[in-house]
């Protein structure tokens, strides 16, 4: 569930075309968070006083719900979901910019602080929706790996942001939808067509143009930050982050609607925080920033990341996953703009070419899956 960045629940767009899981409202079901369908007309038992909640409306008892004959659905604002997506992309990009501005704070420590903000947001939701803290017994192993892989994607992404240009890291991690299609074919036996293979090859080409290995581009590599060794480490971390996020999306699709969205984020935050604390203890890297400005940046990273996840979730609640995935390409646009304006780092033509390859592949994957879902929906109506 792109819902989210770096493998966040929210995760995140481009999960291969299927709708991402979004939090159910309080009235959408019982304490388990599962909606119950409205009964058909004439199916109510005589004299029954039971109030039956509808999973498609705001929780009004049938027959006053949206599925009842003659009921009018509340019209949504056209384009609001896409606006939420753009706003989410902007908040995530600004959060990444602040991460670049922080000095002498390890990416693992930044990730730990981000997890604390996630927990503070999710805990009231778990109590309100009465989902519990462990989840269904048969799903706990999936939730554990969802949290492990999601938090790993976040840590790797933050490391890539720190050691390589902002736009380069953003472009590479944006290849996650293509990896999702490949991994869904391997683990979920979903269809993997010639077009999917072509998009994967385009993505690999884009990553090569950004990494620019010396055996292909010569010993002199321009347009990078620091040494080429750090650039290569950042590239590997960004690729690993994209693959981890793709595995997270596959797990979320495997779990389906049997687990509440907040519970999925809770595992992500708790396991991420535990892992970060252990890693900081082993590396002896935990320390508060010496500068008050860096402390403000750390707080803003947590708040902006949380805000980006909220708006992305809202977008997926009112808009199809396909258009949201396509609009998420604004992540790359904002990354280029912020890098030029605030980091004074002009991207090379190699980076621009790589970005075009990756964005085209991710958008193509999203469009194909979107069209397939629409076609399947029409066939089901018939």
Backbone torsions as a table, in degrees:
resi	resn	phi	psi	omega
1	UNK	NA	107.0	-178.3
2	UNK	-81.6	58.2	159.3
3	UNK	-90.8	0.9	-165.0
4	UNK	-151.5	165.4	178.4
5	UNK	-91.6	143.6	178.9
6	UNK	65.4	25.1	-178.6
7	UNK	91.9	8.0	-179.4
8	UNK	-63.9	163.6	177.8
9	UNK	-56.4	-43.9	-178.0
10	UNK	-61.0	-19.7	-179.5
11	UNK	12.5	-97.8	-155.6
12	UNK	-169.3	155.4	-173.5
13	UNK	-76.7	167.7	175.2
14	UNK	69.8	46.7	178.7
15	UNK	-88.0	22.4	178.5
16	UNK	94.1	12.0	172.3
17	UNK	104.2	-20.0	179.0
18	UNK	-79.9	153.1	-178.9
19	UNK	-66.4	135.8	176.6
20	UNK	-76.8	156.5	179.1
21	UNK	-76.2	137.8	178.8
22	UNK	-127.8	153.4	-177.1
23	UNK	-65.3	135.6	177.5
24	UNK	-81.1	149.4	177.4
25	UNK	-75.6	166.5	-176.7
26	UNK	-57.7	-36.1	-174.7
27	UNK	-88.0	-2.0	-175.0
28	UNK	-73.7	-8.5	178.8
29	UNK	178.1	-166.6	179.8
30	UNK	-82.5	-163.1	-175.4
31	UNK	-63.4	-21.2	179.8
32	UNK	-76.3	-12.1	-179.6
33	UNK	82.5	7.4	-178.2
34	UNK	-93.4	126.8	179.0
35	UNK	-74.4	150.1	175.1
36	UNK	-112.7	136.4	-177.9
37	UNK	-69.2	150.9	176.5
38	UNK	-69.5	142.1	177.9
39	UNK	-72.8	148.1	178.0
40	UNK	-68.9	160.2	-178.4
41	UNK	-61.9	131.2	178.4
42	UNK	89.8	-0.2	-176.4
43	UNK	-91.7	-10.8	-179.7
44	UNK	-69.7	137.7	179.0
45	UNK	-71.7	146.5	-178.1
46	UNK	-64.9	132.0	176.5
47	UNK	77.8	-0.8	-178.6
48	UNK	-72.2	136.6	-178.3
49	UNK	-107.5	6.9	-174.7
50	UNK	-67.1	134.5	175.5
51	UNK	-92.5	120.9	-175.1
52	UNK	-108.0	124.7	-177.3
53	UNK	-84.6	145.8	179.1
54	UNK	-102.5	135.8	-179.9
55	UNK	-82.9	-3.4	-176.9
56	UNK	-106.1	-4.5	-177.9
57	UNK	-128.1	-164.7	-174.8
58	UNK	-84.3	9.9	174.1
59	UNK	105.1	8.9	177.9
60	UNK	-66.2	145.7	179.3
61	UNK	-70.0	139.2	176.3
62	UNK	-67.8	140.9	14.8
63	UNK	-97.4	22.7	179.1
64	UNK	-91.9	5.7	-175.8
65	UNK	-83.5	-179.7	-173.2
66	UNK	-69.4	-22.8	-178.0
67	UNK	-87.3	-7.3	-178.8
68	UNK	-70.4	150.5	179.7
69	UNK	-58.5	129.1	176.9
70	UNK	84.5	-3.9	-179.6
71	UNK	-74.4	144.0	-179.6
72	UNK	-105.4	130.1	177.0
73	UNK	-81.0	144.3	178.5
74	UNK	-70.0	120.9	-177.0
75	UNK	-67.9	139.9	177.3
76	UNK	-93.3	156.1	-180.0
77	UNK	-73.3	122.0	-178.8
78	UNK	-61.0	132.7	177.4
79	UNK	81.8	-1.2	-177.5
80	UNK	-65.1	-40.4	179.1
81	UNK	-62.4	-40.0	178.2
82	UNK	-68.6	-35.8	176.0
83	UNK	-63.2	-42.3	176.1
84	UNK	-60.3	-38.1	-179.9
85	UNK	-64.7	-44.8	178.4
86	UNK	-63.6	-42.1	178.9
87	UNK	-63.6	-40.1	176.8
88	UNK	-62.0	-44.8	178.8
89	UNK	-60.9	-39.6	179.7
90	UNK	-65.1	-44.3	-179.4
91	UNK	-64.7	-41.9	177.5
92	UNK	-62.9	-40.0	-178.6
93	UNK	-67.3	-42.5	177.8
94	UNK	-64.4	-38.5	176.3
95	UNK	-59.7	-40.9	177.7
96	UNK	-66.4	-36.5	177.7
97	UNK	-62.9	-44.1	178.0
98	UNK	-62.4	-35.0	177.8
99	UNK	-63.3	-37.7	177.2
100	UNK	-67.4	-28.8	-177.1
101	UNK	-80.5	-18.7	-178.2
102	UNK	-73.5	140.2	179.7
103	UNK	-115.7	140.2	172.7
104	UNK	59.3	32.7	172.9
105	UNK	-125.5	122.7	-176.3
106	UNK	-68.6	149.4	-178.9
107	UNK	-61.9	-29.8	179.0
108	UNK	-67.5	-38.1	178.3
109	UNK	-67.0	-39.9	176.1
110	UNK	-61.6	-41.1	178.8
111	UNK	-63.5	-39.2	179.2
112	UNK	-62.5	-42.8	178.9
113	UNK	-65.2	-38.8	177.0
114	UNK	-61.4	-40.9	179.6
115	UNK	-64.6	-35.1	177.6
116	UNK	-61.9	-43.3	177.8
117	UNK	-63.9	-39.0	178.3
118	UNK	-61.1	-45.2	-179.1
119	UNK	-64.4	-41.1	-179.7
120	UNK	-63.1	-31.1	179.8
121	UNK	-80.3	-39.6	-172.1
122	UNK	-80.4	-33.8	-175.1
123	UNK	-54.5	-48.5	176.8
124	UNK	-60.4	-34.5	178.7
125	UNK	-65.8	-40.4	177.6
126	UNK	-62.3	-40.5	179.0
127	UNK	-67.8	-41.4	-176.9
128	UNK	-66.9	-43.3	-178.0
129	UNK	-86.3	-6.2	177.6
130	UNK	55.9	46.8	-178.9
131	UNK	-87.5	-15.0	-172.7
132	UNK	83.0	178.2	-176.2
133	UNK	-112.8	-8.3	-177.0
134	UNK	-111.7	-29.6	-179.3
135	UNK	86.0	175.7	179.5
136	UNK	-59.6	144.9	-175.9
137	UNK	-58.8	-41.5	-177.4
138	UNK	-73.8	-9.9	-176.4
139	UNK	-109.4	-3.6	-172.8
140	UNK	-66.5	-35.6	179.9
141	UNK	-65.6	-38.4	177.0
142	UNK	-67.2	-39.7	178.1
143	UNK	-64.9	-37.3	178.0
144	UNK	-61.6	-49.2	-179.8
145	UNK	-69.1	-30.5	174.6
146	UNK	-61.1	-45.6	179.0
147	UNK	-67.0	-41.2	-179.2
148	UNK	-64.9	-48.0	-178.2
149	UNK	-71.2	-38.4	179.6
150	UNK	-64.5	-44.9	179.0
151	UNK	-68.4	-34.7	176.4
152	UNK	-63.8	-40.7	177.5
153	UNK	-60.9	-40.2	179.7
154	UNK	-65.4	-46.0	-178.8
155	UNK	-63.3	-44.9	179.4
156	UNK	-63.8	-38.4	178.8
157	UNK	-65.1	-44.5	179.5
158	UNK	-63.0	-37.8	176.9
159	UNK	-64.2	-43.2	179.0
160	UNK	-61.7	-39.3	178.1
161	UNK	-62.1	-33.5	-175.7
162	UNK	-77.4	-28.2	-171.9
163	UNK	-110.9	-4.0	179.7
164	UNK	-140.3	164.7	-179.3
165	UNK	-53.9	144.0	-176.1
166	UNK	-57.6	-45.8	-178.0
167	UNK	-66.2	-39.2	-179.6
168	UNK	-61.6	-47.9	-179.5
169	UNK	-64.0	-40.6	179.9
170	UNK	-62.7	-43.3	-178.3
171	UNK	-63.7	-45.2	-177.8
172	UNK	-64.0	-45.3	-179.8
173	UNK	-68.7	-18.7	178.5
174	UNK	-73.9	-6.9	178.1
175	UNK	-78.9	1.6	-177.0
176	UNK	-54.1	-42.0	-180.0
177	UNK	-58.5	-35.3	179.6
178	UNK	-67.7	-42.3	176.6
179	UNK	-65.3	-32.2	178.5
180	UNK	-62.0	-44.5	178.7
181	UNK	-60.8	-41.8	-179.5
182	UNK	-66.3	-45.5	-178.4
183	UNK	-70.7	-33.5	176.0
184	UNK	-65.7	-33.9	175.3
185	UNK	-66.2	-38.9	-177.5
186	UNK	-73.9	-46.4	-170.8
187	UNK	-98.4	-31.2	-177.5
188	UNK	-106.8	1.1	178.6
189	UNK	59.8	31.5	176.3
190	UNK	-79.5	159.8	-176.2
191	UNK	-67.6	134.9	177.6
192	UNK	-125.9	105.7	-171.5
193	UNK	-92.6	179.3	176.0
194	UNK	-61.4	-37.6	179.3
195	UNK	-64.6	-38.5	176.9
196	UNK	-62.2	-41.1	177.4
197	UNK	-63.7	-41.9	179.5
198	UNK	-62.9	-42.9	178.5
199	UNK	-64.6	-36.4	177.7
200	UNK	-63.6	-43.5	178.7
201	UNK	-64.4	-38.4	177.1
202	UNK	-63.4	-40.4	179.1
203	UNK	-63.6	-44.6	178.3
204	UNK	-60.8	-40.0	177.1
205	UNK	-61.1	-43.7	179.0
206	UNK	-62.2	-41.4	179.0
207	UNK	-65.0	-39.7	178.2
208	UNK	-63.0	-40.5	179.0
209	UNK	-64.0	-31.9	179.1
210	UNK	-80.1	-43.0	-179.1
211	UNK	-71.2	-37.5	179.6
212	UNK	49.5	66.3	179.5
213	UNK	-61.1	140.2	-176.1
214	UNK	-58.4	-31.3	-178.2
215	UNK	-69.5	-13.1	175.2
216	UNK	-107.9	-33.7	-172.9
217	UNK	-113.4	7.0	179.0
218	UNK	91.3	174.7	-175.3
219	UNK	-78.9	-19.7	-179.0
220	UNK	-101.2	116.2	-179.5
221	UNK	-117.8	122.0	-177.7
222	UNK	-103.7	164.0	173.8
223	UNK	79.7	20.4	179.2
224	UNK	-112.8	168.0	177.3
225	UNK	-102.7	126.3	179.4
226	UNK	72.4	-147.1	-178.0
227	UNK	-84.4	161.6	177.9
228	UNK	-68.0	-28.3	177.9
229	UNK	-60.4	-45.5	177.1
230	UNK	-64.6	-38.6	178.8
231	UNK	-62.5	-40.7	179.8
232	UNK	-68.5	-41.2	176.8
233	UNK	-61.1	-42.6	177.9
234	UNK	-63.0	-39.0	178.5
235	UNK	-63.8	-44.3	178.6
236	UNK	-63.2	-41.7	178.9
237	UNK	-64.0	-41.0	-179.9
238	UNK	-65.5	-40.9	177.6
239	UNK	-64.5	-44.6	178.6
240	UNK	-62.4	-36.4	176.8
241	UNK	-63.8	-42.8	179.2
242	UNK	-64.3	-40.9	179.2
243	UNK	-67.6	-41.5	178.5
244	UNK	-62.6	-41.7	177.2
245	UNK	-63.5	-39.2	178.6
246	UNK	-64.4	-41.4	176.4
247	UNK	-62.9	-36.4	176.6
248	UNK	-61.8	-43.6	178.9
249	UNK	-62.7	-39.3	178.8
250	UNK	-63.1	-42.2	178.6
251	UNK	-63.9	-42.6	179.2
252	UNK	-60.8	-40.3	178.9
253	UNK	-69.7	-32.7	177.3
254	UNK	-67.0	-42.1	179.7
255	UNK	-68.5	-39.5	179.1
256	UNK	71.0	-147.5	-175.0
257	UNK	-89.3	8.3	-177.6
258	UNK	-77.4	-10.7	-179.1
259	UNK	-124.1	133.2	-179.6
260	UNK	-66.4	145.2	-178.6
261	UNK	-57.0	-42.3	-179.1
262	UNK	-63.7	-35.7	179.6
263	UNK	-66.3	-36.4	177.1
264	UNK	-63.8	-43.5	177.8
265	UNK	-66.5	-36.1	-179.3
266	UNK	-60.8	-45.8	177.5
267	UNK	-61.7	-41.4	179.1
268	UNK	-58.8	-45.4	-176.9
269	UNK	-72.5	-45.0	-176.5
270	UNK	-66.6	-50.5	-179.2
271	UNK	-65.4	-37.9	177.4
272	UNK	-62.2	-43.3	-179.6
273	UNK	-65.8	-43.8	178.5
274	UNK	-61.1	-45.5	179.5
275	UNK	-63.1	-40.8	-179.8
276	UNK	-66.1	-41.5	-180.0
277	UNK	-63.6	-43.4	178.3
278	UNK	-62.6	-45.3	-179.5
279	UNK	-63.4	-40.8	179.0
280	UNK	-65.7	-36.4	178.5
281	UNK	-66.9	-41.8	-179.7
282	UNK	-67.5	-43.6	-177.4
283	UNK	-83.2	-10.0	-177.9
284	UNK	55.0	47.6	-175.9
285	UNK	-108.6	-2.5	-176.3
286	UNK	-73.4	123.7	175.0
287	UNK	-165.0	143.6	175.5
288	UNK	-75.2	144.8	179.0
289	UNK	-60.3	143.1	178.8
290	UNK	-72.9	-29.8	-175.4
291	UNK	-95.4	136.0	177.4
292	UNK	-63.5	-29.0	178.8
293	UNK	-63.5	-40.6	179.2
294	UNK	-65.6	-34.4	177.8
295	UNK	-65.4	-39.1	176.0
296	UNK	-63.9	-41.2	178.6
297	UNK	-61.2	-40.3	179.3
298	UNK	-61.9	-42.7	178.3
299	UNK	-65.0	-42.2	-179.5
300	UNK	-65.9	-35.8	177.5
301	UNK	-61.2	-43.7	178.2
302	UNK	-64.3	-44.5	-177.9
303	UNK	-68.8	-45.0	-178.6
304	UNK	-67.8	-38.8	176.7
305	UNK	-63.2	-40.9	177.3
306	UNK	-65.6	-43.3	177.8
307	UNK	-62.2	-40.8	177.8
308	UNK	-62.4	-38.3	178.8
309	UNK	-68.3	-38.9	179.8
310	UNK	-63.3	-47.3	-178.4
311	UNK	-67.6	-33.8	176.4
312	UNK	-66.8	-39.3	176.4
313	UNK	-63.1	-44.6	177.2
314	UNK	-60.0	-38.7	179.2
315	UNK	-62.8	-42.0	-179.3
316	UNK	-73.1	-17.6	176.6
317	UNK	-74.3	-31.0	-173.5
318	UNK	-118.3	2.0	-178.2
319	UNK	-139.3	153.3	178.0
320	UNK	-66.6	152.9	-178.2
321	UNK	-65.7	-31.6	-178.8
322	UNK	-60.7	-57.5	177.9
323	UNK	-59.6	-35.7	178.2
324	UNK	-64.7	-41.1	179.2
325	UNK	-62.4	-40.7	179.5
326	UNK	-67.3	-44.0	-179.2
327	UNK	-67.3	-21.5	177.9
328	UNK	-64.8	-12.3	175.4
329	UNK	-61.7	-14.5	176.1
330	UNK	-63.8	-19.8	173.1
331	UNK	-53.8	-47.0	-178.4
332	UNK	-67.2	-42.3	-179.9
333	UNK	-60.9	-48.0	179.4
334	UNK	-62.9	-37.3	179.8
335	UNK	-62.3	-43.4	177.8
336	UNK	-63.9	-44.1	-177.8
337	UNK	-64.3	-47.6	-178.5
338	UNK	-66.1	-36.3	179.0
339	UNK	-64.5	-39.6	-179.4
340	UNK	-73.2	-43.3	-173.2
341	UNK	-76.5	-40.9	-170.3
342	UNK	-111.2	-17.6	179.1
343	UNK	-109.8	-4.1	178.4
344	UNK	52.1	42.2	-178.3
345	UNK	-125.2	107.7	179.7
346	UNK	-80.1	128.8	178.2
347	UNK	-70.3	148.4	177.4
348	UNK	-81.3	167.1	177.7
349	UNK	-67.1	-26.9	175.3
350	UNK	-63.0	-43.3	179.0
351	UNK	-64.7	-41.6	179.5
352	UNK	-63.0	-43.1	178.1
353	UNK	-63.7	-42.4	177.1
354	UNK	-63.3	-39.6	178.8
355	UNK	-62.6	-41.8	179.3
356	UNK	-62.5	-40.4	179.3
357	UNK	-64.0	-47.5	-176.1
358	UNK	-68.6	-44.9	-179.4
359	UNK	-63.9	-41.6	178.4
360	UNK	-62.3	-41.2	-179.8
361	UNK	-66.4	-46.2	-179.4
362	UNK	-64.7	-42.8	179.2
363	UNK	-65.8	-40.7	178.3
364	UNK	-62.6	-41.5	177.0
365	UNK	-61.9	-44.0	-179.6
366	UNK	-64.4	-42.8	-178.7
367	UNK	-64.6	-43.2	179.7
368	UNK	-61.9	-48.1	-179.1
369	UNK	-64.7	-36.4	178.4
370	UNK	-63.3	-47.1	179.6
371	UNK	-63.5	-38.1	178.2
372	UNK	-64.6	-39.7	179.2
373	UNK	-67.2	-38.2	177.6
374	UNK	-66.0	-40.6	179.5
375	UNK	-64.8	-41.4	179.0
376	UNK	-65.9	-36.1	178.8
377	UNK	-65.5	-39.8	178.9
378	UNK	-66.5	-39.7	179.2
379	UNK	-64.4	-37.0	178.7
380	UNK	-67.4	-33.9	177.9
381	UNK	-66.1	-35.8	180.0
382	UNK	-73.4	NA	NA
